[in-house]
Amino acid sequence: MILRNVRPWGAAAADIGLEEGRIAGVHPHDENAAPDQGDVDGRGRLLFPSFSDVHVHLDSSRIGLPFRPHTGAPGVWGMMLNDRRNWRNTDVPHAEIVAGTLEQMIARGTTRVRTYAQVDIDCKLEKFDSVMAAKEKYRDHADVQVMTFPQAGILREAGTVEYLEESLKQGADVMGGIDPCQLDRDPARHLDIVFGLAEKYQVEVDIHLHEPGALGVFSTELVLERTRALGMQGKVTISHAYDLGSVSEAVSRRLIDEFAELDVAMATVAPSTTGHLRLVDLVEAGVRVGLGEDGQRDYWSPYGNCDMLDRTWQLAFVNGFRRDDHVELALAVATVGGASIMSHSSPRVTGVGYRPGVGVGDRADLVLVDGETPTSAVMDRGSDRTVIHDGRVVADGLRVVPV
């Protein structure tokens, strides 16, 4: 396949050859060359690596259902109880909602997904099964990693550990943890279970951290301690962590340096807070950073619309980015940044000015978007998109196509 008349990261028009799921050649656009059957007419659109959503809760989505008022109480436990009271109250089977949400994400340009799948004594493995079914349904359209996730904590309700372990036996890709101090109030035991199960089943760890200030720093230090002791460098991600930068500049610098040393990744959802670690500092230190949408118009929040280009705008906005190279950094994090968390074969974003993912040898996971420049694409978020996964068109015009 040849992508004709495309502009990689806004550069001059090019014709890009794809072979065996990789970019095989990049040449100046030839206006006189006759297209072969199966070639894609880029029509001068921008070309980026496809999006990677590495923090999404497919299991709690309400995409495709009627809008409803938000009824959640403050705090993780209150929000979780609200979800528990309501998620079954729909005429649409849960598995269809989950699969429909993933389909819309792919249609808008996301071909790499790390999703949470809540496991607890209420839903047991029902939500996990729905997410695994969606992963299988769209296995040719996107790479999906499923994280078994104790949204209600691990220690508060007897039987949770057994369900988590069963999900790992059934193929969960990542072991999740959440707020070891605030939710379970026994951080050492919580993290011992998380890392113990991850080590037993040889999966990675992703810690969901909402804890504020010094408390969040304390939990993070316990995670780093276990990462070092167990030799799990490169196998741990901390998600959210939106207050780690609020304690002091010295603490922020120390944490960033330790993340880089231990290759601990960070997944952000571009929160509307001011205490997060600075994005530019993280990537320039060599920390793998990815972006996610979090909930999808669910019982936790009315936000989320399956469009990572929207969330890229939000990432640029909350970081106060105005310069083009900074906005393009947000795009790099939203695309290749997340890919580097899901697979170490993908390059990590290394700083401002890095334009990854569209060169010879790169994986042919790509998205074509209308726009004048990369920054204008983030600002305008056009709908004329073509999505490519493993060298094949998987979506066009915001619709998934058969492969």
N, C-alpha and C positions, 0 to 999 in steps of 0.2 A: 504494500500500500504506500502511496505517496500523498502526503499532505501538501497540497499546492497553494501557493500564495498565502502563506501564514507569516506572522511577525513574532518570532520568539522573544518574549519579554519586551515587546515593542520595538525591536530592531528592524532592519530592512527586510523586505519581503523575501521569503525563502521557500524552497521546495524541500520537504523533509521525508526521506525514505525510511520506512519501518520494515524490519525483518525479524521474525522469531521473537516478537515481544520487545524489541530494542530499537533505538534510533540507530539506523545504519549509515545515514548520510545527511548532511545539511549543505544545500547548494543555493546560490542566488536564484530567485524565481525566474523561470523561463516562460515568458508570455506566449511563446510560439509552440511550446510542447503540447502535443495532444494528450489529454488525460486518458489513462487506461481505465477499464472497468474496475470499480472498487476504490479508485482514488477519491480523496476528499477535497472538495473545492473550499479552501479556506476563506476566499473572498476578502482577503486582507485583514482577517480577524487576528486578534492577539492570541499567542500560544503560551500557555503556562503548564507546569506540571499539574496533574489533577490534585484535587484537595484531599487532605487527610484529616478526618475528624477523629481525634484520639481521646475524646471525652464526651460520650453521648449516652443517654439513658434510653435506648430503644424500648426497654421493658416497661416504661411508664408513659409512653407517648399517647397523645390524643390527636395526632395529625389525622385528618380525614373525618373527624367527628365534629358535631356542632360545638360552637364556642360556649363555654360555661363560666360563670363568675368564679373568681379565685376564693377558696374557702380554707386555705391552709393557715394553721397557727404558726407563730414565730418559732424558729429553732428547728434543728434537724429532727428531733423526736416528734414534735408537733406536726411537722410537714409529713413525716413518714406515716403517722397515724391517719392523717387526712388521705393520703394515697391508699392506705390499707382499707379505709372505709369505702372508698369510691371506685377503685380500679375495675371491679367486676360489674359495675352498674352501667353496662352498655349492651346494645343489641348486636354489636359487631364482635365476633370472636377475637380474643386477645391476639392470637397468632396472626390474624389478618391485619390488625392495626400495626403490629410490629413490622410485618413484611411490607406493608404499604408505606410506612415511614422510611424504611431502608430504600425502597424503590424511588421515592421522591428525592432522597439524598443523592443517589446515583444519577438521576436525571439532571440534577443541578451541578454535577461535576465532582462528586466525592466518590473515589474508588478505593479508598483505604479507610477502614473504620475500626476503632476500638470501642466496643460498647459494653456498658454495665448490664448485668443480668442479676436482679435482686433475688437472693435466696434467704428465706427465713422460715419460721414455723407457721406463718400465715399462708404465703404463696407456695411454700415448699420448693419444688422444682418447676412449677407451672410457668413462671415468667422465663426461667432459664430455657425451658423446652421451646417456648415461642421464639426466643432469640436464636437458638441453635437451628430451628427450622427456617428462619429467614436467612441465616447465613448459608444454609444448604441451597435454598431456592435461588439465591443470587450469587452462587459460587463462581459463575463465569463472568459476572459483571463487576465484582469488587472483592478485595481481600478484607475479611472480617475476623477480628480477634474478639473473643467473648471472655469477659472478666466475671468470675463468680464474685458476687458483691454482697457483703453483710450490711445492707442499708440500715437495719435495725440494731446493729452492733452484733458482737459475737458472744458476749458473756451475759447479756441481760435476759435472754430467753433460752431455757434448756432445750437442747436438740439442734441448735443452729449449726454447731460444728459438724455434726453428722451429715446434715444436708449439704454443707459446703464441700465436704470431702467427697460425697457422692457426685456432685457436679464436676469435680476434678476428675473423677474416674470416668465420667461420661464425656470428657473432652474439653473442659474449660481451658482456655489458653493462658489466663492470667489470674492470680490470686489477689483479691482486693482486701483492703482494710479501711477503717474509717475512724477518725477522731479518737485515738486511743485513750486520751485523758478525759475529754468532756463527755463522751457517749458511754463508754464502758467503764470509765473511772478506775481502770487497772491497766495502764499502758504496757507494762512489762509482759503481763500474761497475754494481752491482746496481740502484741507484736510477736511474741513467741509462737502463738498459734498460726498467725499469718505466715511468718517466715518458715515455720516448721512444715506446714502443708506445701508451701512453694518448693521447699527443698525436697520433700518426699516425692512430689509429682513433677519435679523439674520444670516448673513454670516461673514466669516473672511475677513481680510484686508491683501493685499500684496502690498507693495510700491516698485516700480521699481526706484532705485536711482542711477543715474550716476553722480550726482553733485560733484564737486571737493572740497577737503579740508574743510575749515571753512564753506562754503556754504552748503555742504552736512551734516556737523555736525548740522548746524542750522535747516535744514529740519528734520533731525532725532530727534532733541529735540522737535520740534512741534509734530511729530508722538508720541513720548513718552509721551508728555503732554496730548494728547487726549486719549491715551491708559489708562493712569492712571485716568483721569477725568471720562471716560465712563465705567470704570470697565471692560475693554476688555483685561485683562491679559490672555495670552495664546491664543489670537485670532488674533495676528498681526505678519506678517513676513516682514522683509526688505530684498529685493533682490539686488544683485550686491553690492552696498555700498563699492566699491573697493578703496575708498580714505579716509575712516573714520580713518584709522590709521596713516595718514600723518601729522596731526597737531602737536601733542605732545604726549609723553608717558602718561602724566596725563589725557589728553582728552580721549585717547584710553581706559585707565583703567576705567575712569568714565562711558563711554558708555557701556563697557562690563558689569560692575556692574549693570547698569540700565536695560540692556537687561535681565540679570539674574533675577533681582528683579521683573520685569514686565512680565517675560516669553515671551519676544519678540524674535521670531526665526530669523535666518538668512539663506538665500539661496545664495550660491555662484556658479559661473560658472567657477571657477579657472582662474581668469583673469591674463593676463601677465603684472601685475603692482606690484609695491612694497609698495603701500600705504594702503593695506588692513589690517584689524585687524588680528592678528595672530590666526591661527586655533587652536593651542594647548591652547592658553589663553582662547579662547571662550568656548571650550568644558570643560576645567577644571573648568570654572566658572559656568557651568551648563546651558549654552545657547544651545538651540536646533539648530543644524546646518545641512543643507542638501545641496546636490549638484545637478546641472542641466547642460544640454548641451547647453541651450540657443537656438540659431537658428540652423536649420538643412539645411545647404548648401542653404541658401535662398538669398533674395535680399539685405540682410544686410551684409552677410559674406559668404565666401566659406567654412567655417569650419562646422563641425557637420556631424556625420555619423551614428547616432542612437545607438551608442555603448557606454554605460556608463562605461565600463571597460577602454576604451580609455580616457574618461574624468577623471577617477580615476587616471590614470597615470599622466595626466596634473595637477591634484590637488596636487599630491605628488611632482611633478617637480617644480611648481611655489612656493611651500612652502619650497623648498630646502631639502626635506626629503631624507635621505639615509639609516637610520637605519630601520630594518625590522618592529619594533613596530610602527614607524612613518608611514611607507607605509601602514601598516595594519590599522592605524587610518584613513587614507584616504579612505580605503575600508569600514570601519565602517560608516563613514559619508555618503558615496555614497549609502549605503544600508539601514541600520536601521536609520541613521541620518535623511534622507529625510522622511522615514516612520513616524518618530516622529513628523514631521511638519504636515503631512496629518492626523494623528490620534494620540491622546494623549494616546491611549492604547498601543502604541509602545514605548519601552524604548528609552530615549535619550542617545546619546553617552556621556560618562562621563569623558573620558580622555584616555591617552595613555595606552595600555595594555588591553582595554575593547574589548571583543570578543562576541558580542551579536548575538541573533537571531537564534541559532541552538540548543537550549536546550529544555527539556521537557516543554510543555505548550506554547512554542512560536508558532506563526502563521506559517503554512506550506507554506510560500512564499519563495522559495529557488531557487538557481541556482547552477548547477554542472559545473565546469570548469576544463579543463586539465591544469596541472601545477605541479611543484615540491613542491612549497611553496606558501603561499599567495603573497609574494613579487614577486616571479617569474611569477605568474599569471598576476599581474599588468604589469610587464615588457614585457611579451611575448604575452599576450592577445590572447590566443588560441581560436579556433573555435569549439572545441568539447564540446558543451554545451547542457544541458538539463534544462528546465525552468519549475518550479512548482508554481502554483497559487492556493491558498485555497486547497492544498492537491491533486491537479490534474496536470498532465503533460499538459502544454499548448504550449510548443515548444521544438523541438529537432533538433540538427544539423543545427541551424540557420534558422529553418522553423517553422512557427506556425502550430499547429495541431488542429483538431477539438476536442471539449470537450462536 
